[in-house]
């Protein structure tokens, strides 16, 4: 299913690029412009970006067009050696564009530069010709980039969220099984490393979704996956702490049971207040128990306290994520008003 969606997305992008480039060339041809094919190239180079990047590129390319004309006049207009003049022109374009943070405009300005190099024409009519080529390319790209499969990518993100929750639940239960001295059914280390790579893909997809909409609230998905990535790193530390325990203290069973309980609440719409409270109660109870008598017991108990701190950190990441949700995000994604947050505590499967 996911592969089919990726194929669909690539095909949609290919269609937009093909249609956009063709239309740009056709319009340039109808206007009788020289180097009409360049309008198609400019449209192509602009269409490979996201919607926000397209808008920014349109502005940057218009701004640097003036720079390209000036540099072309200074180099091609005063030097007879074509290869040397073009080398100096490209050097200046690249250096200035990078210094302004507009490196994405270099390719188009390099194309425009070749036109001036071949014609050595800096008349108002030819400058207008080049300006229209740029305008046609960026306008067509901007219009076509308005067509985007928002709903499809949104559903992908939601599916990635459920996958993330399931993976974290499974990892936490696996670590609990280890504290119970049970055989591990999965290789926790390998799963953590593999899923960390997967989460980075989800974060990238969330950024792509945000960059293709003019609303600010899709940042919710970015914040969500970054929060889960931080929690995954906590589980990585937790796994390391557990592996260091030589002799399991009896309190390990209590913590293991708590981890199994906590796993049910690794869901999107849960505020972990109750889980934090219960964790504090376990920690306080452990402080009242009999002190360890041997070095191994002492080391094991110390590691259990580290595990409790890791679990608290895990929950705090989610708590912080919820606290940073504004009213708009709560209304859109949680269907809640700010004053209703405290009612959202049961796992939503």
C-alpha positions, -999 to +999 in steps of 0.1 A: +000+000+000+028+024+009+047+016-022+016+023-043+012+057-026+048+065-034+044+055-070+012+076-072+031+106-058+060+102-082+036+099-112+017+130-101+050+149-099+061+136-133+028+147-149+030+181-133+066+186-146+058+173-181+026+194-184+042+225-168+073+224-190+053+218-222+029+247-214+058+270-206+075+263-239+042+267-258+035+301-242+070+312-249+066+301-285+033+319-289+049+351-277+077+347-302+104+346-276+140+335-284+153+304-266+117+293-259+128+259-246+145+275-216+110+285-203+103+247-200+136+241-182+129+269-157+094+255-151+110+220-145+136+233-121+109+252-101+084+223-100+107+199-083+103+219-051+075+221-025+048+247-027+065+270-002+098+266-019+082+274-052+069+307-039+102+316-024+120+305-056+098+327-077+108+357-056+145+348-055+147+342-093+131+375-101+155+393-077+186+375-090+176+380-126+186+417-122+219+405-108+224+380-137+218+408-163+243+431-146+270+405-142+265+393-178+269+429-190+301+434-170+317+401-181+304+393-216+302+429-226+338+436-219+356+403-226+363+387-260+371+352-246+338+333-242+351+305-220+369+329-197+340+354-195+315+326-188+338+311-161+340+345-143+303+350-147+294+316-131+320+322-103+303+355-094+268+341-097+276+311-075+295+332-049+269+359-046+239+335-046+255+314-018+263+344+003+226+355+000+213+320+007+198+318-028+218+289-041+187+274-057+187+302-083+221+293-097+209+269-124+184+293-140+208+322-139+235+300-155+210+292-184+201+329-188+239+337-188+244+314-218+218+334-238+236+366-232+270+350-239+258+337-273+241+369-284+261+396-266+228+415-268+220+437-238+193+457-255+160+463-236+142+440-260+165+410-253+164+417-215+126+417-218+128+384-237+149+367-209+127+382-182+096+368-198+112+333-200+118+334-163+083+348-156+066+321-177+086+293-160+080+304-124+043+313-129+034+280-145+053+261-118+036+281-090+001+274-105+007+237-110+022+233-075-012+243-061-024+208-071-012+185-043-025+153-028-031+168+007-055+142+019-034+112+007-003+125+025-023+133+056-036+098+058+000+085+054+011+107+083-017+093+105-008+058+095+028+065+104+016+078+138-002+045+145+029+025+134+051+046+157+028+040+187+027+002+180+064+000+177+071+019+210+045-003+228+062-034+215+096-022+225+085-012+260+068-046+265+100-063+253+120-044+279+095-053+306+098-090+296+136-087+301+130-073+337+107-103+342+137-126+333+117-139+303+133-147+269+132-118+246+111-125+215+126-097+196+161-081+193+155-048+211+187-032+199+181-040+163+145-029+165+154+004+180+181+012+154+158+002+126+129+022+138+150+052+145+158+053+108+121+049+101+112+078+123+135+101+105+116+092+073+083+101+091+098+134+102+108+142+066+073+133+054+059+157+080+081+185+068+072+178+032+035+180+042+040+213+060+060+228+031+032+220+007+005+238+026+000+275+034-013+267+069+009+268+100-008+241+120+006+210+101+037+216+123+017+193+147+029+163+128+066+174+129+063+180+167+046+147+172+073+126+154+102+145+170+086+138+204+084+101+196+120+101+183+131+116+217+111+088+235+127+062+213+161+075+224+150+071+260+141+035+253+176+031+239+191+043+272+166+022+291+177-009+272+213-001+280+205+003+317+186-030+319+214-049+302+239-038+329+219-054+357+237-086+368+212-097+394+176-087+391+162-071+424+127-081+433+116-045+427+123-051+390+090-071+387+071-040+400+087-018+374+082-044+347+044-045+355+044-007+354+060-007+320+034-031+307+007-008+321+024+023+306+026+007+271-012+009+268-010+047+271+015+052+243-012+067+221-017+100+205-045+114+226-033+108+261-021+132+287+003+112+309-006+128+343-019+095+358+011+076+345+035+101+360+016+100+394+017+062+395+054+063+387+061+087+416+042+064+439+064+034+429+095+055+434+084+066+469+075+030+479+110+018+468+126+044+491+109+028+521+120-008+514+149-026+530+183-015+519+204-038+497+229-060+516+253-070+489+273-050+462+253-067+434+220-059+451+231-023+456+242-019+419+210-035+407+188-012+429+208+018+416+202+008+380+165+004+388+164+041+400+180+050+367+153+031+349+126+050+368+142+083+358+143+071+322+106+062+323+098+096+338+117+113+310+098+092+285+065+105+300+077+141+303+084+143+266+047+135+259+035+158+287+056+187+272+043+180+237+007+182+250+014+214+270+028+231+239-004+225+218-022+257+212-060+260+210-060+257+172-041+224+172-062+210+200-093+219+181-081+205+148-063+174+159-077+165+193-112+180+189-106+196+223-107+230+238-079+241+261-100+237+292-109+201+283-074+187+282-076+171+316-104+148+303-081+132+277-064+105+296-077+071+284-059+052+257-075+057+223-069+025+202 
